[in-house]
Amino acid sequence: MNDRHNTIILIGIVAGIVLAFVGVQIFGEKMTMFGWMGTLFLSALKMIIVPLIMASMIVGITGLGDVRKLGSVGLRTVLYYAATTGIAVFLGIVVVNLIQPGVGVPFGEVTIPEQVAAKRDLGFSDIVLSFVSDNIFASMAQMQILPIIVFSLVLGGVLTTLGKAGEPVIAFFHGLNEAVMKIVYMIMWMAPLGVFGLVAARFGEAGDLGTLIGGLGKYMLTVLLGLGVHALVVLPLLLWFFGRRNPLPYLYNMAAPLLTAFSTASSSATLPLTIEAVEDNNKVSRKATYFVLPLGATINMDGTALYESVAAIFIAQAMGIELSVGQQVMIFLTATLAAVGAAGIPQAGLVTMVIVLQAVGLPLEGTALILAVDWLLDRFRTTVNVWGDACGAAVIDRYIDSEPEAA
Ligand code: ASP
């Protein structure tokens, strides 16, 4: 997805809004005849979710190498990354509940409340039980996301221990992953028409536009506030406390990769620069740099995880859907895991956010709301992703010397 594509999406949204207003104000009717374009776009996104989760999770986990040989440094790295991602998601959930950017945004009534209602009364045991399915194929058919993620992680982990026997299967999922990403790109090319249809069919009441733009502005501020607290308070504290580093010079030395992350919106593309800055400027050991950073670029996405939780709850607020505590816990779990599955490429987080929405039964139509501003938020969250990896390298570095046998 490039800038030209983002521009076309914006044009699609603006055209949809204009048409919606012309329809309601002049002809006195909502432009529902264009709704099918949006439905087609959303169906295509849904179609790809299951193969996307399986392929991206398996590729991510098999990238670790034989999981039994991870060693204590490997394990600490994975735990550290999981913990910081969890903190980021928690922060996102707190700010979006405090600011409530979606309340009052006119998204119109939602047609599938039963689906959400079915997932409302999630108790503790329901959440634990929803990790494992008694029939993985039934879960795929019903798009129960958590068991598919768990199954994929287990399968991927086991495949790494099989040696030769596992190789063709891993290669298969690598191929599948590439193909799925290509299909996702194709679907995203449909996005301008899709959002045009969704917006045209839904908006149009007088006063809609002002509140819509105001709501989106608040949503952006909420994401930026969450990202800001995580990047400028939480991560520096961890860096200082566990990594024993002064955060200010550490940040200063990272200027080149962070600016590159902002301008490319891709943490993978930034990786070479991140490695160079962490090793040469910040003097983190080569061992830590070369083990922790590539792994981080694949599985550690604090910014993306935070954004996904804010976006999902914003959409629920805009649709007037109250989320129960159980559902918010579900958002916490799936946003943390979905960020693991997100590739380090532009707007990958937007696609895996669909996983979060699906997990709590929120209508995917909501993505139309946030597509307009995603290209910009993507740049900020990518910068935080890279900063999170860099802080991780310094923290893990302190524990490598005491464990020379691992990594
Ligand atoms: N663009 C992000 C990255 O490369 C992923 C995302 O879309 O959130 O890190």
Boltz pocket constraint, residues with backbone or C-beta under 6 A from the ligand:
constraints:
  - pocket:
      binder: B
      contacts: [[A, 265], [A, 266], [A, 267], [A, 268], [A, 301], [A, 303], [A, 304], [A, 342], [A, 343], [A, 344], [A, 345], [A, 346], [A, 347], [A, 348], [A, 349], [A, 350], [A, 378], [A, 381], [A, 382], [A, 385]]
      max_distance: 6.0
